[in-house]
């Protein structure tokens, strides 16, 4: 038992993986074997990249000790700006790059305002949530712009792999997840990020540029949200101003369920992915087992509270056991 607690302290995402395995088994049994069928798995994985990318960005920022509630609005604003530019005959790539540049700028503003004026990032990004959503509607003119017919949608929406099990967007998602995980685990910046979130004063005294680290994390969070929004718009074929509404809360829930600490300093990219996958599994499983879909938010909320309580207890227990072992 002591070894299990020690392993959890080192790998906080393992609790989420165990819960994911249990839910998959339950839904597979309740659905009569349909849940793990190829068509259903294709549906789950087809939507995972969009939520997963936002969750990765939010997780990185939470590890750094900050929050971003504006990602759902940036998720809608980035593709809306790109679509308006393409409707005005701008080529696909420049329009996308300008959209992502706007997302990065919003993240930069979130970081600078938070740090320069010493206000909680919760408040800064809450204000940006409303501002970016309003700007999305204003840019659209009240009507979604019409996307050109010659867009390279296949780069993100085409089904690939054995039996066409995954979309091309999943490859982008997997590549970004690997890069983000390598950044956290194998680079100095990853160490700076964890130190900034877990031991801010100590990190600052060691010469780590904590403000720059946080601003970069804000920008990464916004850019990943904007890129995820672009993927969804290319999949849907229309840049609706309402997309991404409430996505910021799902992203925070994914991070927490995956073992990310609300206090900062602890979390993994794998945990974010597990949390996002858990939310997709719950959403899909409730439908397959003919449970009223209105219970979805209740289930996610209950799971989030359970994850916070369980993770706090497990960390306290694991630390106590480690201290007793050393003594």
Secondary structure, 3 states (H helix, E strand, C coil): CHHHHHHHHHCCCHHHHHHHHHHHHHHHHHCCCCCCCHHHHHHHHHHHHHHHHHHHHHHHHHHCCCCCCCHHHHHHHHHHHHHHHHHCCCCHHHHHHHHHHHHHHHHHHHHHHHHHHCCCHHHHHHHHHHHHHHHHHHHHCCCCCCCCCCCCCHHHHCEECHHHCEEHHHHHHHHHHHHHHHHHHHCHHHHHHHHHHHCHHHHHHCCCCHHHHHHHHHHHHHHHHHHHHHHHHHHHCCCCCCCCCCHHHHHHHHHHHCCCCCCCCCCCHHHHHHHHHHHHHHHHHHHHCCCCHHHHHHHHHHHHHHHHHHHHHHHHHHHHHHHHHHC
